């Protein structure tokens, strides 16, 4: 009996921040053996930061540089497409052009460039999230039979404990919008990559429309305690009025900066991927942590001695 052909998976934006994490997951076991070819798509000439020489001989890894004029040709043999292209007006236009090329390709499963907070129920305007909504509407219109899976990881673990979200461990003060005890979900970049890799193994018809994962879910008050135990010392935790902050932010803040919006989303429980809140699909993608161990806040605290800080956003 002939074995079914293993699928070809492509990652658009493969040399970017999230793209490289997805590729790193795909080229590790158990994921790597499930694909006949892994295609790294990039619009730049930059090279990935992992050595290509380490790949097993039976797995084909292909680097393809592409642009608006050869999108369908670049995807002519691709079954699964992961869109890891970053934000920005030009990037969003390119993502839509990518969609328009898909009817001329064999792609059956598509992961749009999400990976952060679930913005589908937001009742306020934000430029980048609005573009993401429009992108998925376009996908449904152009390709009604295409399986589309949106992966939401909440806040990026490595990039969210810092002053921009009011979590300034270096100066021993956390300021919350709303309750300091509201649960907030965080997922590391590597675990987002592994989540996508795990879902990509499934037949398209068995992949959900949306997946929520969380490497860790805890409150700002909990985070202060974790950082203290790791060496930050005592951290003061204060609260500011959620309703007023939300109204002012939605009316006056730049729609290009997600930070102020993320702060009130945290406080109102809109980044809580608990089973009893927005839902948690950890067990579906990584049953019993048998495929990998989720990175938790205590791990980040230990790596940084309780003072993590990095500029960057996940939206």
N, C-alpha and C positions, 0 to 999 in steps of 0.2 A: 504494500500500500504506500503510495507516494505521500511524503510528509508535506503539509501545507507550507507554502513559501513564507519565510519570516518577513515581516514588514520592513520597509525603509522609513526611517524617521529623519526629519530635517528640523534644525533649530535656526530660525531667523534671528539675527542679532546675536550670533553665537559667541562673539568676542566681547560682548558687553558684560556688565556686572552680573545680572541674573542669568544671562545666556551661558556664561562660562560655568556657573554652578549647575545648571541643567545638564550641560555636556559632561561635566565631571561625574554627575550621577549616572548618566547613561553608559559611561565607559567603565563602570565598576560592576562587580557581581553583586546580586544576581541579574542585574538589568541587561548588561552588555550582550549576553548570549541569546537574547530574545529578538535581536534585530539582525537583518542581513547586511545593513549598511546604515551608518550614522553620517548624515550630511550636515556640515557646518556652513551656514549661509551668512555672509557678511557683505556689507556695502563698502567696507574699508579694507585696506591692505594689512591691517594689524593681524598678528598671529595670536592664537590662544596661548595661555601661560602654562600649559601642561605639555610634557614631551610626547609627541605623537609616536615615538619609537617604542613606547611601552605597550601598545595595543596588541592583543592576540592576533596571530596571523590570519585566523579564519574570519575576523571581523574587518569589514571594509570601512575605513574612515575617509571621508572626502571633504576637502575644503572647496567651497564655491563662492566666488565673488559675483554679486548680482546687482542689477539696477532696474529701473522702471521699464526698460525695454526688453528684458529677457526673463521676466518673472515666471511665465508659464514653462519656458524651456528649463529653467533651473529646478522646477518641481515636477518634471515630466515622469519621474519614476518614484515619487514620494507618496507614501500611504498616510503618514502621520506628520502634521506640521505643528511645531511649537513656535509661537510668536513671542520672542523675548526682546523685541525692539523697545527702546526707552520712550519717555514722554517728549512733548514738544510739538508745535504745529506741523513742522515738516515731517516729523516721524509719524504723526497720526495720518497725514495724507498718504504717506508711503504704505502704511498698514492697510488703508482702504484700497489702494492700488493692488496690494497683495491679494486681498479678497477677490477683487475683480478678475484676477488671473486664475483663480481656483477652478472655475467651471471647465477649464481646458486641461485639468490635471486629474490624477487618480486619488487625490487626497480625500480621505473618508473621516478623519478625526482631526479636529483643530482646537488648539489651546490658544485663546487670545491673550494678549499682554495684560494680565490682571495682577495676580499674586499678592495683592495687599488687602486693604479693607474692602468689605462688601458694600458698594455704594448704590446698589440697586434700589434701596428704599429711601435714599436721602431725599428730603423735601426742601433742599436748598440747591443753588447753582454753584458749580465749581467747574472751571473750564476743562481740566484734564479728565475728571470723572464723567462729565457730560460727553466728551469725545469718545470715551470708552463705551458708554451706553449706545451712542450712535453707531459705533463700529459693530457692535453685536446685533443691532437692529438691521444694519446693512447685510451682515452675514446671513441672517435668517431670511431676508428678502431674496438675496442672490442665490443662496444654496439651501433651500428648505430641507434637503435630505442629508446635509452635512451634520455630523455629530459635533457639537460645540461644547466644550467643557471649560468653565471658568473656575480657576483655582484661587481661593482667598486664604491668605495666611495671617491676616490681621496686620500687626506692626512687625517690621523687621527687627529681630532681636538685637542684632549687633549695632543698629543705627538709631534706636529709639530712646535709650536712656541717656538723655543729654539736655542741655538748657533749652533747646528749641521746643521741647515738649514740657518744659517746666521741671524737668528732673535733673537738677544740677548737683550731682553727688560731690563734685570737686569743691563746691562751696557749701556743702552740707545742708542744702535746702531743696525740698520738693514742693512745688505749688500746683495743686490740682484744680481743674475746672470741674466743679461738682464734688461728689463724694470721693474721699480718698480710699474708700472700700469698694468701689465699683470694679468688678473683674475686667481685666484687659488681656487679650490674647496676643502672644508674640510667637513668631516662627523664624528660625535662622534661615539665611540664604541657602545654605547647603540642604536643609530639610525641605525647603520649597522645591529645590532641584530634584530631590529624591521622590517627593510627592508626585511631581509631573512624570518622572520616569516610571513609577509604579502604575500610574493610571494609563500610561502609554502602552503597557503590556496587554491591556485588556482589549477584547474585541470592541469596536466602536459602539455597538448596540448595548454593551454592558457598562458604558462610561456615563456617569450622571451629568446633568447639565451644569451643576454647580457643586463644588466641594469646598468645605471649610475645614481647615486643619489648624492645630496650635501646638507648638513645641512646649508651651507653658501658658497657663492662664492664672493670673494673680493680680491683686490690687496694687495701687501705688504705695499704700501703707505696707503691704507685704514686701514690695521691692526695696523700700527703705530698710527694712529689717534684714533682707538678704545682703544688701550692700554693706550694711554695718558689720555683719558677721564676717564679711570677706576682707574687712580692713578699712572701710571708709569712715568708721566712727559713727557717732549719732547724727542722724539727719532729721531736721525739723520738717514736718509735713503740715502744710496749710491748705485751706480750701477757699476758692472764690466762687461767687454766685454763677451757677450754670446758665440760667435763663438769660441773664443780662449779657454775659460773655458771648453766648451763642448769637443773640440778636445783633450785637455790635459787630461781631466777626462776619456774619453773613452779609451785613450791610456795607462794611467798609474795608475788609481785608482783601489783599490781592488774591485773585483766583489762581495765580501761578504758584503760590506758596501753600502747601497743604498743612503745614504745621499748626496754625491756629485752629483750623477745622478739625484736625485730628485730636486736638486737646479737648474740645467739647464732645466729640464722638466718644472718646474714652470715658468721660464723665457720665454720659447718658446711657452707657451700656451697649453702644453700637459697635464695639470691637470685642464683644464677648462671645467666643466660639465654644462656649460650654454646651453640653448636650441639652440642657434645660433652657438655653437662651437661643442663639442663632444656629445651634447645631454643631456637632463635631464629628468629622469623618476619619479621625485618626486610625480607628480600628479597620476601616475599609482599606486604606492604603498601606498600613503597616501593622497588621494584626499582632497584638501582643508584643510589639516592638521586636518582632523576629527578623525583620529586614534591616533595621537600623535602630539606634537609640536616639530619641529626640533630644536636641540640645535645649537645656532649660536655663532659667535665669540664674540659678546658682552656678552653673558652668561659666556663664559670661562673667559673673561676679568674681569667680575664682581666677579667671584668666586676666582680669584687669585690676585685681586687688580692690574691688568695690567701686572703682571710678571709671566706668566706661563712658566714652564720649567720642562721637564721630559725626561730622557733618554729612547729611545725606537723608533722603526720604524714600519711603515706600508708599505709593499711593495707587 
